[in-house]
Amino acid sequence: MRVAAFAATLLLAVQIPAPSFRNIAPAAGLREIIISGGAQKNYVLEVNGSGACWLDYDGDGWLDLYLVNGSTLARLQGKAPATANTTNHLYRNLHDGTFADVTTKAGVPGRGWGFGCVAADYDNDGHVDLLVTNFGPNILYRNRGDGTFIDVTARAGVGGGEIWHTGAAFADYDRDGYLDLFVPGYLDFDAKNPEFKTCEYRGVKVHACGPMGYRGAPDTLYHNNGDGTFTDVTVAAGVADRKLYFGFQAVWEDFDNDGWPDLFVGNDSNPNYLYRNKGDGTFEETGVMSGVAFSGDGKEMSSMGVAVGDYDHDGWMDIFITTFAGDNYILFHNDGGGFFSDVSYPAGVGEPTVAYLGWATGFFDYDNDGNPDLYCANGHVYPEVDGRIRETYRQPLQLLRNLGNGKFTDFSEKAGFRAISPISARGGAYADFDNDGDIDLVISVMDAPPLLLRNDATERTPAAHWLRLKLEGVKSNRAGIGARVKVTAGGRTQMASPRAGEGYLSSNDPRLHFGLGAATTADVEVSWPSGARSRVTALAVGREHVIREPN
């Protein structure tokens, strides 16, 4: 029995790849510090950090990177001048593992205190545009197609006013061929006259108190008029945040498989929203009824980061949420019929996460075995906890590996995450930035340069095949946002959708990546937002394919 057990263990070790993620940010040219208030974090505005977006802004087939930067209260109050180190940064991919800062040349420096970003071609001209959410008015940059952008916020009508905007997301909710925009609001904070608060966390006196005790900020749904302008349809569409919950991240997805994109909104310390799309331009809020408003034990969650994916290949999109320290991260299994179940502990994601405070997250197949894994970017909000309690301000990244049987295991050490020094992470996004066939990560770090984690899975496990798909809409929106894609290979069917806005204040690779294991060909079906369907058989693996919507 011992020999058999040893043999089984050895076989498992051979079958499970152990690719390492290495931080190559300094060598890649990502050295600028992300600012988020002062080092002491005396106010809630200073603790939430900012996001990151992958986008191919120049259309050369290589993903570029946009990093949002914060600011300081002194600069918002006019007591200190704005400087270059508080601008956002657009890094152009140079195709050799390095990036060049082209922020000024491209005309996308941002302004004020930035929080999130979303990359999407809102005007269907074939050039990806960029929305930046701020503490204060948002910015919509239209891509001119010549390597530069122009600020069209005023004409488009998506500024949103002097409130705290967070994790926005684009989708074509009415399927008219143009991407609409939802922008959550967080809380009402007076930066000109901030109230210095003191509260207690696990016996430790801290200062960045919130969000409880503040008034929330409203969410907004903007309908794309198709002429470069948007109309606020929040009330008419039935998505008004009447209770002013503290909105963090919105994600669009067809959760009930009826062909219409629904909307999930993660709220901090309040019930989450799930708006079911009724197909007539209006929505019905079903968060409590569907089971995603609260955790399985009936508690409100912090709901910082939101990931959506079909982790168990049953054809229904599931939801994963990062939360506050002491509350395990939540995996909601989509049971179909509009209902979800909290399977965090049975699925193995509850126990490994309960000690951490999470932000960015995402489903991505890091080892190309055909099962979507999870990453979690962690970091506390209270620097005061260091040396006082068992929790720490800087925390390790986590990789939860999908075992293919509905369960996950903490694979952080074997993936190389434990070799990276603990950080206070916030935004993050995944993408195959070097086009080598495995998914890499960028992580925004509080008051430090970002991490660029290159994945070496294809070098270590060349037998694990992959496929990348880029969609091109014709009647649907140009990027195919919201299309449902099914890939069948090796007897397994995987499902995914392109999205614009996910994780935490961020946007992932707009292309769809599928790990295929040992399979050497794949069949692809695409259900477009317009209702059209595409089917392509026997696609070759190890490369990118463009699928164009049929006329």
C-alpha positions as CSV (number, residue, x, y, z in Angstrom):
1,M,0.0,0.0,0.0
2,R,2.8,2.4,0.8
3,V,4.5,1.7,-2.5
4,A,1.2,2.3,-4.3
5,A,0.6,5.5,-2.4
6,F,4.1,6.7,-3.2
7,A,3.6,6.0,-6.9
8,A,0.3,7.8,-6.9
9,T,1.9,10.8,-5.2
10,L,4.8,10.8,-7.7
11,L,2.4,10.6,-10.6
12,L,0.4,13.5,-9.3
13,A,3.6,15.5,-8.9
14,V,4.5,14.8,-12.5
15,Q,1.0,15.7,-13.7
16,I,0.7,19.0,-11.8
17,P,2.9,21.7,-13.4
18,A,4.6,24.1,-11.0
19,P,5.2,27.2,-13.1
20,S,6.7,30.1,-11.3
21,F,5.5,33.7,-11.5
22,R,8.4,36.1,-11.4
23,N,8.2,39.9,-10.8
24,I,9.9,41.5,-13.8
25,A,8.4,45.0,-13.4
26,P,11.7,46.8,-12.9
27,A,13.4,45.2,-15.9
28,A,10.2,45.8,-17.9
29,G,10.3,49.5,-17.2
30,L,7.4,49.7,-14.7
31,R,9.1,51.7,-12.0
32,E,6.7,54.5,-11.2
33,I,5.2,54.6,-7.7
34,I,1.4,54.4,-7.3
35,I,0.4,57.1,-4.9
36,S,-2.6,56.7,-2.5
37,G,-2.6,59.4,0.1
38,G,-0.1,59.6,3.0
39,A,1.8,56.7,4.5
40,Q,-0.2,56.8,7.8
41,K,-3.6,56.3,6.1
42,N,-5.6,58.7,8.3
43,Y,-8.7,58.8,6.0
44,V,-10.8,56.3,4.2
45,L,-10.0,58.0,0.8
46,E,-6.4,56.9,1.2
47,V,-6.8,53.2,1.6
48,N,-8.7,51.8,-1.4
49,G,-5.9,52.1,-4.0
50,S,-6.3,52.1,-7.8
51,G,-6.7,49.8,-10.8
52,A,-5.0,48.6,-14.0
53,C,-6.1,48.0,-17.6
54,W,-4.7,45.9,-20.4
55,L,-5.5,47.3,-23.9
56,D,-4.0,47.3,-27.4
57,Y,-4.3,51.0,-27.9
58,D,-2.2,51.1,-31.0
59,G,-3.6,48.0,-32.7
60,D,-0.2,46.2,-33.1
61,G,-1.4,42.9,-31.6
62,W,0.5,43.4,-28.3
63,L,-1.3,44.5,-25.1
64,D,-0.3,47.8,-23.6
65,L,-0.9,48.7,-19.9
66,Y,-2.6,51.6,-18.2
67,L,-2.1,52.2,-14.5
68,V,-4.3,54.6,-12.6
69,N,-2.7,56.7,-9.9
70,G,-4.1,58.4,-6.8
71,S,-3.1,61.6,-5.2
72,T,-2.9,63.2,-1.7
73,L,-5.3,65.3,0.3
74,A,-2.9,68.2,0.2
75,R,-3.0,68.2,-3.5
76,L,-6.8,68.0,-3.7
77,Q,-7.0,70.8,-1.3
78,G,-4.6,73.0,-3.3
79,K,-2.0,73.0,-0.5
80,A,0.6,71.2,-2.6
81,P,1.2,71.3,-6.4
82,A,0.3,68.4,-8.7
83,T,3.4,66.7,-9.9
84,A,4.4,64.2,-12.5
85,N,4.4,61.3,-10.0
86,T,0.6,61.6,-9.5
87,T,-0.3,61.2,-13.1
88,N,-1.7,58.0,-14.5
89,H,0.6,56.0,-16.8
90,L,0.2,54.4,-20.2
91,Y,2.9,52.0,-21.0
92,R,3.4,50.9,-24.6
93,N,4.4,47.2,-25.1
94,L,7.7,47.1,-27.0
95,H,7.3,43.4,-27.9
96,D,10.5,42.4,-26.1
97,G,9.3,42.1,-22.5
98,T,9.7,45.8,-21.8
99,F,7.4,48.9,-21.9
100,A,7.8,52.6,-22.7
101,D,5.9,55.3,-20.8
102,V,3.9,57.1,-23.5
103,T,1.4,58.9,-21.2
104,T,2.2,62.4,-22.3
105,K,2.5,61.6,-26.0
106,A,-0.8,59.7,-26.0
107,G,-2.5,62.4,-23.9
108,V,-3.9,60.3,-21.1
109,P,-2.4,61.7,-17.9
110,G,-5.7,61.7,-15.9
111,R,-6.4,64.3,-13.3
112,G,-7.2,64.6,-9.6
113,W,-7.4,61.3,-7.7
114,G,-7.8,58.3,-10.0
115,F,-9.3,55.0,-8.9
116,G,-10.4,52.7,-11.8
117,C,-10.2,52.3,-15.5
118,V,-12.0,50.4,-18.2
119,A,-10.9,49.8,-21.8
120,A,-13.6,49.4,-24.5
121,D,-14.4,50.5,-28.0
122,Y,-17.5,52.5,-27.2
123,D,-17.9,54.1,-30.6
124,N,-17.2,50.9,-32.7
125,D,-14.5,52.6,-34.8
126,G,-12.0,49.7,-34.2
127,H,-9.8,51.7,-31.8
128,V,-10.1,50.8,-28.1
129,D,-11.0,53.8,-25.9
130,L,-10.4,54.4,-22.2
131,L,-12.6,55.4,-19.3
132,V,-11.0,56.5,-16.0
133,T,-13.1,56.7,-12.8
134,N,-12.1,59.3,-10.2
135,F,-12.8,60.8,-6.9
136,G,-14.7,63.5,-8.8
137,P,-15.6,63.6,-12.5
138,N,-14.7,60.6,-14.6
139,I,-12.7,60.9,-17.9
140,L,-13.6,59.3,-21.2
141,Y,-10.6,59.3,-23.6
142,R,-11.5,58.5,-27.2
143,N,-8.8,56.8,-29.2
144,R,-8.0,58.8,-32.4
145,G,-6.3,55.8,-34.0
146,D,-3.0,57.6,-34.4
147,G,-1.5,56.7,-31.0
148,T,-3.2,59.6,-29.2
149,F,-6.4,60.1,-27.3
150,I,-8.8,63.1,-26.9
151,D,-10.8,63.9,-23.8
152,V,-14.5,63.7,-24.9
153,T,-16.1,63.5,-21.4
154,A,-18.1,66.7,-21.7
155,R,-19.6,65.8,-25.1
156,A,-20.2,62.1,-24.1
157,G,-21.9,63.1,-20.8
158,V,-20.3,60.5,-18.6
159,G,-18.4,62.7,-16.1
160,G,-20.7,61.9,-13.3
161,G,-20.1,64.9,-11.1
162,E,-18.2,65.4,-7.8
163,I,-18.7,62.0,-6.3
164,W,-16.4,59.0,-5.6
165,H,-16.6,56.7,-8.6
166,T,-15.2,53.1,-8.5
167,G,-15.3,49.9,-10.6
168,A,-17.1,50.7,-13.8
169,A,-18.0,48.2,-16.6
170,F,-19.2,48.4,-20.2
171,A,-21.7,46.1,-21.9
172,D,-24.5,46.3,-24.5
173,Y,-27.4,45.7,-22.1
174,D,-30.1,46.4,-24.8
175,R,-28.2,44.6,-27.6
176,D,-28.4,47.6,-30.0
177,G,-24.8,47.2,-31.0
178,Y,-23.3,49.9,-28.8
179,L,-21.6,49.5,-25.4
180,D,-23.4,51.1,-22.4
181,L,-21.7,52.0,-19.2
182,F,-22.4,51.4,-15.5
183,V,-20.5,53.3,-12.9
184,P,-20.8,52.5,-9.2
185,G,-20.5,55.2,-6.5
186,Y,-18.7,54.5,-3.2
187,L,-19.2,57.1,-0.4
188,D,-19.7,60.8,0.2
189,F,-16.3,62.1,1.4
190,D,-15.5,65.7,1.8
191,A,-11.9,66.1,0.8
192,K,-11.9,69.8,1.4
193,N,-12.9,69.4,5.1
194,P,-12.2,65.7,6.0
195,E,-13.3,64.5,9.4
196,F,-10.5,63.0,11.3
197,K,-11.9,59.9,12.9
198,T,-10.6,57.3,15.3
199,C,-12.1,53.9,15.6
200,E,-11.0,50.5,17.0
201,Y,-10.1,47.4,15.0
202,R,-9.5,44.2,17.0
203,G,-8.4,46.3,20.0
204,V,-6.1,48.5,17.9
205,K,-6.8,52.2,17.5
206,V,-7.0,53.1,13.7
207,H,-7.9,56.2,11.7
208,A,-9.0,55.2,8.2
209,C,-12.5,54.5,9.5
210,G,-15.2,53.6,7.0
211,P,-17.3,53.1,5.1
212,M,-19.9,52.8,8.0
213,G,-20.6,56.2,9.4
214,Y,-20.6,57.8,5.9
215,R,-23.4,58.4,3.4
216,G,-23.1,56.4,0.2
217,A,-22.7,57.7,-3.3
218,P,-25.2,56.8,-6.2
219,D,-24.6,54.4,-9.0
220,T,-25.3,55.4,-12.6
221,L,-26.2,53.6,-15.8
222,Y,-25.4,55.4,-19.1
223,H,-27.1,54.3,-22.3
224,N,-25.0,54.7,-25.4
225,N,-26.9,56.7,-28.0
226,G,-24.7,55.6,-30.9
227,D,-23.5,59.1,-31.8
228,G,-20.7,59.5,-29.3
229,T,-23.0,60.6,-26.5
230,F,-24.6,58.8,-23.5
231,T,-27.9,59.3,-21.6
232,D,-28.4,58.7,-17.9
233,V,-31.1,56.0,-17.7
234,T,-30.5,54.9,-14.1
235,V,-34.0,55.4,-12.9
236,A,-35.8,54.5,-16.0
237,A,-33.9,51.2,-16.3
238,G,-34.6,50.2,-12.7
239,V,-31.0,50.2,-11.3
240,A,-31.1,53.3,-9.1
241,D,-29.1,52.8,-5.9
242,R,-31.9,54.2,-3.7
243,K,-30.3,53.0,-0.5
244,L,-26.9,54.5,-1.4
245,Y,-24.9,51.3,-0.8
246,F,-21.1,51.6,-1.0
247,G,-20.5,50.3,-4.5
248,F,-17.1,48.8,-5.3
249,Q,-17.1,46.8,-8.6
250,A,-19.7,46.1,-11.3
251,V,-19.6,43.1,-13.6
252,W,-21.9,42.4,-16.6
253,E,-22.7,38.7,-17.4
254,D,-25.6,36.6,-18.6
255,F,-26.1,34.7,-15.4
256,D,-29.4,33.1,-16.3
257,N,-28.4,32.1,-19.9
258,D,-31.3,33.9,-21.5
259,G,-29.1,35.9,-23.9
260,W,-29.3,39.2,-22.1
261,P,-26.5,40.6,-19.9
262,D,-27.3,40.9,-16.2
263,L,-25.5,43.1,-13.8
264,F,-23.8,42.2,-10.5
265,V,-22.6,45.0,-8.2
266,G,-20.4,44.2,-5.3
267,N,-21.1,46.6,-2.3
268,D,-18.9,47.2,0.7
269,S,-20.5,46.2,4.0
270,N,-23.9,46.3,2.3
271,P,-26.0,43.6,0.5
272,N,-24.8,43.1,-3.1
273,Y,-27.0,43.8,-6.1
274,L,-27.9,41.4,-8.9
275,Y,-29.9,43.1,-11.6
276,R,-31.7,40.6,-13.9
277,N,-32.0,42.0,-17.4
278,K,-35.7,41.7,-18.4
279,G,-34.9,42.2,-22.1
280,D,-37.0,45.4,-22.5
281,G,-34.5,47.9,-21.4
282,T,-35.2,47.5,-17.7
283,F,-33.9,45.4,-14.8
284,E,-35.2,43.6,-11.7
285,E,-33.1,43.5,-8.6
286,T,-32.8,39.9,-7.4
287,G,-29.8,39.9,-5.1
288,V,-31.5,38.6,-2.0
289,M,-33.8,36.1,-3.8
290,S,-30.9,34.7,-5.9
291,G,-28.6,34.2,-2.9
292,V,-25.7,36.6,-3.7
293,A,-26.7,39.6,-1.6
294,F,-25.2,37.9,1.5
295,S,-22.8,35.2,2.3
296,G,-24.1,31.7,3.0
297,D,-24.4,32.5,6.7
298,G,-26.4,35.6,6.1
299,K,-23.7,38.2,6.5
300,E,-23.0,41.3,4.5
301,M,-19.6,41.3,2.8
302,S,-17.0,43.9,1.9
303,S,-17.1,42.7,-1.7
304,M,-14.0,44.5,-3.0
305,G,-13.1,42.3,-5.9
306,V,-15.4,40.3,-8.2
307,A,-14.5,37.5,-10.6
308,V,-16.9,35.7,-12.9
309,G,-16.3,32.4,-14.6
310,D,-17.6,28.8,-15.1
311,Y,-15.1,27.1,-12.9
312,D,-16.9,23.7,-13.0
313,H,-17.8,23.6,-16.7
314,D,-21.6,23.2,-16.0
315,G,-22.6,25.9,-18.4
316,W,-23.5,28.5,-15.8
317,M,-21.4,31.5,-14.8
318,D,-20.3,31.5,-11.1
319,I,-19.2,34.5,-8.9
320,F,-16.1,34.8,-6.7
321,I,-15.7,37.7,-4.2
322,T,-12.8,38.9,-2.1
323,T,-13.7,40.3,1.3
324,F,-12.3,41.8,4.6
325,A,-9.9,40.0,6.9
326,G,-11.7,37.5,9.2
327,D,-14.4,36.9,6.6
328,N,-13.4,34.1,4.1
329,Y,-13.7,34.9,0.4
330,I,-16.9,33.8,-1.1
331,L,-17.5,31.4,-4.1
332,F,-21.1,31.5,-5.3
333,H,-22.0,28.5,-7.4
334,N,-24.6,29.2,-10.1
335,D,-27.2,26.5,-9.6
336,G,-29.3,27.7,-12.6
337,G,-32.8,29.0,-12.5
338,G,-31.6,32.3,-11.0
339,F,-30.2,30.8,-7.8
340,F,-26.7,30.6,-6.3
341,S,-25.2,28.7,-3.4
342,D,-22.3,29.7,-1.2
343,V,-19.8,26.8,-1.7
344,S,-16.8,28.5,-0.3
345,Y,-15.8,25.8,2.2
346,P,-16.8,22.7,0.3
347,A,-14.9,24.1,-2.8
348,G,-11.8,24.8,-0.7
349,V,-11.6,28.6,-1.0
350,G,-12.9,29.5,2.4
351,E,-10.2,28.3,4.8
352,P,-7.1,29.5,2.9
353,T,-8.6,33.0,2.6
354,V,-10.1,33.8,6.0
355,A,-6.9,35.4,7.3
356,Y,-6.5,37.8,4.4
357,L,-8.0,41.0,3.2
358,G,-8.6,40.8,-0.6
359,W,-8.9,43.1,-3.5
360,A,-8.3,42.2,-7.1
361,T,-9.1,38.7,-8.3
362,G,-9.9,36.8,-11.4
363,F,-10.6,33.4,-13.0
364,F,-7.7,32.5,-15.3
365,D,-6.2,29.2,-16.4
366,Y,-2.6,29.8,-15.3
367,D,-1.3,26.3,-16.2
368,N,-3.3,25.7,-19.4
369,D,-4.9,22.5,-18.0
370,G,-8.4,23.6,-19.0
371,N,-9.6,24.5,-15.5
372,P,-9.9,28.2,-14.5
373,D,-7.9,29.0,-11.4
374,L,-8.1,32.0,-9.1
375,Y,-5.6,34.7,-8.0
376,C,-6.2,37.0,-5.0
377,A,-4.3,40.2,-4.5
378,N,-4.3,40.9,-0.7
379,G,-3.4,43.8,1.6
380,H,-4.7,45.4,4.7
381,V,-6.2,48.9,5.0
382,Y,-4.7,49.6,8.5
383,P,-1.0,50.1,8.7
384,E,-1.5,50.3,12.5
385,V,-2.1,46.5,12.8
386,D,1.6,45.6,12.1
387,G,3.1,44.2,15.3
388,R,-0.1,44.6,17.2
389,I,-2.2,41.6,16.1
390,R,-1.6,38.6,13.9
391,E,-2.8,40.4,10.8
392,T,-0.3,42.4,8.8
393,Y,-0.6,45.4,6.5
394,R,1.4,43.8,3.7
395,Q,0.2,40.3,2.8
396,P,1.1,37.6,0.3
397,L,-0.5,37.0,-3.1
398,Q,-2.5,33.8,-3.4
399,L,-3.1,31.3,-6.2
400,L,-6.0,28.9,-5.7
401,R,-5.6,26.1,-8.2
402,N,-8.6,24.5,-9.7
403,L,-8.4,20.7,-9.3
404,G,-11.0,20.0,-11.9
405,N,-13.4,18.3,-9.5
406,G,-15.2,21.4,-8.2
407,K,-12.5,22.0,-5.6
408,F,-9.5,24.4,-5.3
409,T,-6.3,24.1,-3.4
410,D,-3.9,26.8,-2.2
411,F,-1.0,26.6,-4.8
412,S,0.6,29.9,-3.9
413,E,4.0,28.5,-2.9
414,K,4.4,26.2,-5.8
415,A,3.3,28.9,-8.2
416,G,6.1,31.2,-6.9
417,F,3.8,33.7,-5.1
418,R,5.4,33.0,-1.7
419,A,8.8,34.0,-3.1
420,I,7.4,37.5,-3.7
421,S,7.6,39.8,-0.7
422,P,4.3,40.6,1.0
423,I,2.7,43.8,-0.3
424,S,-0.4,45.8,0.2
425,A,-2.0,45.1,-3.1
426,R,-5.1,46.6,-4.6
427,G,-6.0,46.6,-8.4
428,G,-4.9,43.8,-10.7
429,A,-5.5,42.4,-14.1
430,Y,-4.5,39.3,-16.1
431,A,-3.2,39.2,-19.7
432,D,-0.8,37.3,-22.0
433,F,1.3,40.5,-22.4
434,D,4.2,38.7,-24.1
435,N,2.0,36.6,-26.4
436,D,3.7,33.3,-25.3
437,G,0.6,31.4,-24.5
438,D,0.3,31.7,-20.8
439,I,-1.5,34.3,-18.7
440,D,0.5,36.9,-16.8
441,L,-0.5,39.3,-14.0
442,V,-0.1,43.0,-13.2
443,I,-0.8,44.0,-9.6
444,S,-1.1,47.6,-8.3
445,V,0.7,48.1,-5.0
446,M,0.0,50.8,-2.4
447,D,2.7,53.5,-2.4
448,A,5.1,51.4,-4.5
449,P,5.7,50.4,-8.1
450,P,3.4,47.7,-9.5
451,L,4.3,44.1,-9.9
452,L,4.4,42.5,-13.3
453,L,4.3,38.8,-12.8
454,R,5.4,36.9,-15.9
455,N,4.1,33.3,-16.1
456,D,6.5,30.7,-17.4
457,A,4.0,27.9,-17.7
458,T,4.5,27.4,-21.5
459,E,8.2,26.9,-20.9
460,R,7.8,24.4,-18.1
461,T,4.8,22.5,-19.5
462,P,5.0,22.7,-23.3
463,A,2.5,19.8,-23.6
464,A,-0.2,21.9,-22.1
465,H,-1.8,23.5,-25.2
466,W,-3.8,26.7,-25.5
467,L,-6.0,28.7,-27.8
468,R,-6.6,32.5,-27.9
469,L,-9.6,34.1,-29.5
470,K,-10.2,37.6,-30.6
471,L,-13.8,38.5,-31.5
472,E,-14.8,41.1,-34.1
473,G,-18.4,42.2,-34.0
474,V,-20.3,43.5,-37.1
475,K,-23.9,44.0,-36.0
476,S,-22.8,43.5,-32.4
477,N,-20.4,45.8,-30.7
478,R,-17.0,45.8,-32.4
479,A,-15.1,43.9,-29.6
480,G,-17.9,41.3,-29.1
481,I,-18.2,42.3,-25.4
482,G,-20.9,40.0,-23.9
483,A,-20.7,37.3,-26.5
484,R,-20.9,33.7,-25.1
485,V,-18.0,31.5,-26.4
486,K,-17.9,27.8,-26.0
487,V,-14.7,25.8,-26.8
488,T,-14.8,22.1,-27.0
489,A,-11.5,20.2,-27.0
490,G,-10.4,16.9,-25.5
491,G,-13.9,15.9,-24.5
492,R,-14.4,19.0,-22.4
493,T,-16.5,22.2,-23.1
494,Q,-15.3,25.5,-21.6
495,M,-17.3,28.7,-21.6
496,A,-16.3,32.4,-21.4
497,S,-17.3,35.9,-22.4
498,P,-15.3,39.0,-23.2
499,R,-15.9,41.6,-20.6
500,A,-14.8,45.3,-20.1
501,G,-14.5,45.9,-16.3
502,E,-13.9,43.2,-13.7
503,G,-11.8,42.2,-10.7
504,Y,-11.2,45.4,-8.7
505,L,-11.2,48.8,-10.6
506,S,-9.6,47.0,-13.6
507,S,-9.9,45.4,-17.0
508,N,-8.4,42.1,-18.1
509,D,-7.1,40.9,-21.5
510,P,-9.9,41.6,-24.0
511,R,-9.0,38.4,-25.8
512,L,-10.2,35.0,-24.6
513,H,-7.6,32.5,-23.5
514,F,-8.4,28.8,-23.2
515,G,-6.1,26.2,-21.7
516,L,-6.6,22.9,-23.6
517,G,-4.3,20.4,-21.8
518,A,-3.2,17.7,-24.3
519,A,-5.9,18.5,-26.9
520,T,-4.5,19.4,-30.3
521,T,-7.6,20.9,-32.0
522,A,-10.6,22.7,-30.8
523,D,-14.2,23.5,-31.9
524,V,-15.6,26.9,-31.2
525,E,-19.1,28.2,-31.0
526,V,-19.9,31.9,-30.5
527,S,-23.3,33.3,-29.6
528,W,-23.1,37.0,-30.5
529,P,-25.1,39.8,-28.7
530,S,-27.0,40.4,-31.9
531,G,-28.3,36.8,-31.9
532,A,-26.0,35.6,-34.7
533,R,-24.0,32.5,-34.2
534,S,-20.6,31.3,-35.4
535,R,-19.2,27.8,-35.5
536,V,-15.6,27.0,-36.4
537,T,-14.2,23.4,-36.2
538,A,-10.7,21.9,-35.8
539,L,-8.9,25.1,-34.9
540,A,-5.2,24.7,-34.5
541,V,-3.9,25.2,-31.0
542,G,-1.0,27.3,-29.8
543,R,-2.1,30.5,-31.6
544,E,-4.5,33.3,-31.8
545,H,-7.6,33.2,-34.0
546,V,-9.9,36.1,-35.0
547,I,-13.6,35.2,-35.3
548,R,-15.7,37.7,-37.1
549,E,-19.4,38.0,-36.6
550,P,-21.3,36.7,-39.7
551,N,-23.3,39.3,-41.7
